[in-house]
Amino acid sequence: MSEITTNSAKAWLLAARPKTLAGAAVPVMIGSALAVSDADWQVRWLPMALCFLFAFTMQIDANFINDYFDFRKGADDEQRLGPKRACAQGWVSARAMQWAIGITTFLACIVGLPLIFFGGWEMLAVGAVCVLFCFLYTTHLSYVGMGDLLVLLFFGIVPVTMTYYLVLPEATQTVTTECLLLSVACGLVIDTLLVVNNVRDIDNDRRTGKRTLIVAIGRRRGQVFYFLLGFSAVILGCFLSYYEHHWATWMPIIFYQPFHVISSAKMWEIGQGAALNRILGQTARNIIIYGLAVSIGLLLPNP
């Protein structure tokens, strides 16, 4: 990569990791699509837009927090196999990153605050928990094997169910069984991205004392776990047919599952090392395919 000036626009763009925004959008997209389907398009569009904006802002905030605190803990040193990080490479100064974390956290709170008018004061608690665990993930919980559970919660259950609840018309606000099924399935799919990262970084994580789930179960079991996550999400989706969302069952089977199987096979073949970054890119693509397949399936009329 060419010379990057410290704290330049290019440096901040790299630190924000714009490619991760697609993953942040998927849970909101699925929750919105289910609400549109269940309410026959009679939904509230402003909270939908705010949910997307909150998800994007929180994702950038999480990326900044991860960049800064992993740098402070020494997890992003010269032995890192994954994409380079801004603080560790000197692209962004530690002081500037501290300010950026404060600003993006504040912006996320400002964006999320109006959701109180659509979901009640409970949304204040939901937002506060999201911000709190955004910090706890990198600073502590990811080091004690809690990362996968947090992905399930904050990239699956919380954003899908809360988006669904907020987007529905006021008189019909609820969280249905099919919404819960979709939220868990979404969290499982997005967790595949964390698993690839942790399989690739298993040796470095052991060296720096970061005890992820993959460190606990081992590299090969982690690769099997990767496959089972995506497979389990598709199986959960099969229950949607019971609620007459037939296309939302079949679209992921047709469009997502083949790509997931191929990525799982290639991950097993590569085994370890920096070459797993190829699977990282494929997994991000697969997540987007899953989100689109489910969302479009929910919006299509039943056969």
Secondary structure per residue as TSV (DSSP state, phi and psi in degrees):
chain	resnum	aa	ss	phi	psi
A	1	M	-	360.0	138.4
A	2	S	-	-64.7	165.3
A	3	E	-	-56.3	131.7
A	4	I	-	-116.5	123.1
A	5	T	-	-71.6	134.6
A	6	T	T	-57.6	130.9
A	7	N	T	63.7	21.5
A	8	S	-	-78.8	170.3
A	9	A	H	-59.8	-39.9
A	10	K	H	-64.6	-39.0
A	11	A	H	-62.3	-43.6
A	12	W	H	-69.6	-34.1
A	13	L	H	-63.4	-42.3
A	14	L	H	-66.0	-38.7
A	15	A	H	-66.8	-33.7
A	16	A	H	-72.5	-20.1
A	17	R	-	51.9	66.3
A	18	P	G	-58.4	-25.4
A	19	K	G	-63.5	-24.6
A	20	T	G	-75.1	-14.2
A	21	L	H	-66.3	-28.7
A	22	A	H	-62.7	-41.8
A	23	G	H	-65.1	-35.5
A	24	A	H	-67.6	-30.4
A	25	A	H	-76.1	-29.0
A	26	V	H	-58.4	-48.8
A	27	P	H	-61.2	-40.1
A	28	V	H	-66.8	-39.2
A	29	M	H	-61.9	-44.4
A	30	I	H	-67.0	-45.3
A	31	G	H	-61.1	-39.8
A	32	S	H	-66.2	-43.7
A	33	A	H	-62.7	-41.3
A	34	L	H	-65.2	-40.0
A	35	A	H	-64.2	-43.9
A	36	V	H	-60.9	-42.2
A	37	S	H	-65.1	-47.1
A	38	D	H	-71.6	-29.7
A	39	A	T	-99.6	8.4
A	40	D	T	54.0	46.5
A	41	W	T	70.9	1.9
A	42	Q	-	-89.8	66.3
A	43	V	-	-115.3	175.0
A	44	R	-	-100.9	115.6
A	45	W	H	-81.5	-29.1
A	46	L	H	-65.1	-49.2
A	47	P	H	-63.1	-28.7
A	48	M	H	-62.0	-47.2
A	49	A	H	-63.2	-40.2
A	50	L	H	-66.3	-36.0
A	51	C	H	-64.6	-41.8
A	52	F	H	-62.1	-46.8
A	53	L	H	-65.2	-39.7
A	54	F	H	-63.9	-42.9
A	55	A	H	-62.4	-43.3
A	56	F	H	-63.3	-45.7
A	57	T	H	-65.6	-41.9
A	58	M	H	-66.3	-34.2
A	59	Q	H	-66.2	-44.3
A	60	I	H	-63.5	-41.4
A	61	D	H	-59.4	-45.7
A	62	A	H	-62.3	-38.0
A	63	N	H	-65.0	-42.0
A	64	F	H	-64.1	-44.6
A	65	I	H	-61.7	-45.3
A	66	N	H	-61.2	-43.8
A	67	D	H	-61.4	-48.2
A	68	Y	H	-69.3	-50.2
A	69	F	H	-75.3	-32.4
A	70	D	H	-66.1	-34.4
A	71	F	H	-64.2	-44.8
A	72	R	H	-64.4	-35.1
A	73	K	H	-82.6	-8.8
A	74	G	T	82.2	14.9
A	75	A	-	-78.0	-21.3
A	76	D	S	-105.7	56.5
A	77	D	S	-90.7	-167.9
A	78	E	T	-68.4	-12.8
A	79	Q	T	-89.7	0.7
A	80	R	-	-63.5	134.6
A	81	L	-	-94.6	-20.2
A	82	G	S	-82.2	-175.4
A	83	P	S	-55.0	144.6
A	84	K	-	-65.6	149.3
A	85	R	-	-110.8	149.4
A	86	A	H	-63.4	-49.5
A	87	C	H	-66.7	-44.0
A	88	A	H	-63.2	-32.2
A	89	Q	H	-89.0	-6.4
A	90	G	T	80.0	11.5
A	91	W	S	-70.6	-34.3
A	92	V	S	-128.1	131.6
A	93	S	-	-71.3	153.3
A	94	A	H	-60.6	-39.5
A	95	R	H	-64.6	-44.0
A	96	A	H	-63.5	-37.3
A	97	M	H	-67.1	-35.1
A	98	Q	H	-60.1	-44.8
A	99	W	H	-63.1	-41.0
A	100	A	H	-63.4	-39.7
A	101	I	H	-62.6	-44.3
A	102	G	H	-61.7	-43.0
A	103	I	H	-67.7	-46.2
A	104	T	H	-68.8	-34.0
A	105	T	H	-64.1	-43.5
A	106	F	H	-62.8	-44.3
A	107	L	H	-63.3	-39.0
A	108	A	H	-62.1	-40.4
A	109	C	H	-65.3	-40.7
A	110	I	H	-65.2	-42.3
A	111	V	H	-66.4	-40.5
A	112	G	H	-78.6	-22.4
A	113	L	G	-57.4	-43.2
A	114	P	G	-61.7	-16.5
A	115	L	G	-65.6	-16.0
A	116	I	H	-58.2	-36.7
A	117	F	H	-70.6	-17.4
A	118	F	H	-105.9	-21.0
A	119	G	H	-130.3	2.0
A	120	G	-	88.9	176.2
A	121	W	T	-66.2	-14.7
A	122	E	H	-60.2	-29.1
A	123	M	H	-64.4	-25.9
A	124	L	H	-64.5	-41.7
A	125	A	H	-67.1	-41.1
A	126	V	H	-61.2	-46.1
A	127	G	H	-63.0	-41.7
A	128	A	H	-63.5	-39.6
A	129	V	H	-65.3	-40.6
A	130	C	H	-60.2	-45.6
A	131	V	H	-65.9	-43.7
A	132	L	H	-59.6	-49.0
A	133	F	H	-75.8	-18.5
A	134	C	H	-60.3	-39.1
A	135	F	H	-79.7	-43.3
A	136	L	H	-64.5	-30.2
A	137	Y	H	-58.2	-56.2
A	138	T	H	-74.6	-39.0
A	139	T	H	-75.5	-25.7
A	140	H	T	-146.3	-54.7
A	141	L	G	-66.6	-32.7
A	142	S	G	-69.2	-17.8
A	143	Y	G	-87.1	-7.4
A	144	V	G	-124.1	29.6
A	145	G	T	76.3	18.4
A	146	M	-	-98.1	-1.0
A	147	G	H	-59.1	-44.3
A	148	D	H	-65.6	-39.1
A	149	L	H	-63.9	-40.4
A	150	L	H	-67.9	-35.4
A	151	V	H	-62.7	-44.9
A	152	L	H	-58.2	-40.3
A	153	L	I	-74.8	-50.9
A	154	F	I	-99.6	-2.6
A	155	F	I	-120.7	9.3
A	156	G	I	-136.9	-83.7
A	157	I	I	-60.6	-50.7
A	158	V	H	-66.6	-54.9
A	159	P	H	-67.5	-37.1
A	160	V	H	-68.0	-49.5
A	161	T	H	-68.8	-40.0
A	162	M	H	-70.1	-38.9
A	163	T	H	-62.0	-46.9
A	164	Y	H	-56.7	-47.8
A	165	Y	H	-61.9	-44.7
A	166	L	H	-73.3	-31.7
A	167	V	H	-80.6	-27.8
A	168	L	S	-62.0	151.8
A	169	P	-	-57.0	149.5
A	170	E	G	-54.3	-41.4
A	171	A	G	-72.4	-13.7
A	172	T	G	-117.4	12.3
A	173	Q	-	-62.9	125.1
A	174	T	-	-163.1	174.8
A	175	V	-	-124.3	112.1
A	176	T	-	-86.7	169.3
A	177	T	H	-63.8	-42.0
A	178	E	H	-65.8	-31.4
A	179	C	H	-65.0	-42.5
A	180	L	H	-63.6	-42.1
A	181	L	H	-59.0	-46.9
A	182	L	H	-64.8	-37.1
A	183	S	H	-66.6	-40.6
A	184	V	H	-67.2	-45.1
A	185	A	H	-59.5	-42.3
A	186	C	H	-62.5	-44.4
A	187	G	H	-62.1	-38.4
A	188	L	H	-64.5	-43.2
A	189	V	H	-63.9	-45.6
A	190	I	H	-68.6	-27.8
A	191	D	H	-65.1	-21.7
A	192	T	H	-58.1	-31.2
A	193	L	H	-67.3	-42.0
A	194	L	H	-65.5	-38.5
A	195	V	H	-64.1	-41.9
A	196	V	H	-59.8	-47.0
A	197	N	H	-56.1	-45.8
A	198	N	H	-74.8	-31.1
A	199	V	H	-66.1	-44.9
A	200	R	H	-61.9	-40.4
A	201	D	T	-95.9	14.0
A	202	I	H	-57.9	-42.3
A	203	D	H	-68.6	-42.7
A	204	N	H	-65.9	-38.2
A	205	D	H	-65.3	-40.2
A	206	R	H	-61.6	-41.6
A	207	R	H	-66.1	-37.0
A	208	T	H	-94.2	3.0
A	209	G	T	81.0	19.1
A	210	K	-	-91.6	101.8
A	211	R	-	-91.9	80.7
A	212	T	-	-75.1	171.5
A	213	L	H	-60.0	-37.0
A	214	I	H	-68.6	-36.5
A	215	V	H	-60.9	-38.0
A	216	A	H	-71.1	-39.8
A	217	I	H	-98.8	-16.8
A	218	G	-	99.4	161.0
A	219	R	H	-62.4	-51.7
A	220	R	H	-66.1	-41.7
A	221	R	H	-64.7	-33.1
A	222	G	H	-63.7	-37.1
A	223	Q	H	-68.2	-37.5
A	224	V	H	-65.8	-40.7
A	225	F	H	-59.9	-39.3
A	226	Y	H	-55.9	-49.4
A	227	F	H	-63.4	-44.3
A	228	L	H	-64.8	-31.2
A	229	L	H	-60.9	-53.4
A	230	G	H	-65.4	-39.5
A	231	F	H	-63.6	-43.1
A	232	S	H	-64.5	-36.4
A	233	A	H	-62.7	-42.0
A	234	V	H	-66.7	-39.9
A	235	I	H	-62.8	-43.6
A	236	L	H	-58.7	-39.0
A	237	G	H	-62.3	-24.8
A	238	C	H	-63.2	-27.5
A	239	F	G	-69.8	-15.2
A	240	L	G	-65.8	-24.5
A	241	S	G	-60.9	-30.5
A	242	Y	G	-62.2	-30.5
A	243	Y	G	-98.5	18.4
A	244	E	T	67.2	23.4
A	245	H	-	-99.1	67.2
A	246	H	H	-66.6	-42.9
A	247	W	H	-66.2	-32.1
A	248	A	H	-68.0	-20.0
A	249	T	H	-80.3	-46.3
A	250	W	H	-81.8	-32.4
A	251	M	H	-60.7	-46.3
A	252	P	I	-64.1	-34.9
A	253	I	I	-63.0	-42.0
A	254	I	I	-76.7	-43.7
A	255	F	I	-102.5	-32.8
A	256	Y	I	-91.3	-48.7
A	257	Q	H	-57.1	-42.9
A	258	P	H	-59.3	-41.4
A	259	F	H	-66.2	-38.5
A	260	H	H	-65.6	-41.1
A	261	V	H	-63.2	-43.7
A	262	I	H	-62.6	-44.9
A	263	S	H	-63.4	-38.3
A	264	S	H	-63.6	-42.4
A	265	A	H	-65.7	-42.0
A	266	K	H	-67.8	-36.9
A	267	M	H	-61.8	-43.1
A	268	W	H	-64.0	-39.9
A	269	E	H	-66.8	-42.6
A	270	I	H	-68.9	-44.5
A	271	G	-	84.1	-65.9
A	272	Q	S	-156.5	171.0
A	273	G	S	95.2	-178.8
A	274	A	G	-64.5	-20.1
A	275	A	G	-62.6	-19.2
A	276	L	G	-67.5	-12.8
A	277	N	H	-60.9	-26.5
A	278	R	H	-64.3	-39.4
A	279	I	H	-70.1	-30.5
A	280	L	H	-59.5	-47.3
A	281	G	H	-64.0	-41.3
A	282	Q	H	-64.5	-38.8
A	283	T	H	-66.2	-40.6
A	284	A	H	-60.6	-42.0
A	285	R	H	-61.6	-44.2
A	286	N	H	-61.0	-38.7
A	287	I	H	-63.0	-42.4
A	288	I	H	-64.4	-42.8
A	289	I	H	-59.9	-43.3
A	290	Y	H	-61.0	-48.2
A	291	G	H	-59.9	-43.3
A	292	L	H	-68.0	-41.7
A	293	A	H	-61.5	-46.2
A	294	V	H	-66.7	-46.0
A	295	S	H	-64.3	-46.2
A	296	I	H	-65.4	-39.8
A	297	G	H	-60.1	-37.7
A	298	L	H	-67.3	-30.9
A	299	L	H	-87.2	-17.3
A	300	L	S	-74.6	144.6
A	301	P	-	-67.1	147.3
A	302	N	-	-63.0	141.0
A	303	P	-	-68.9	360.0
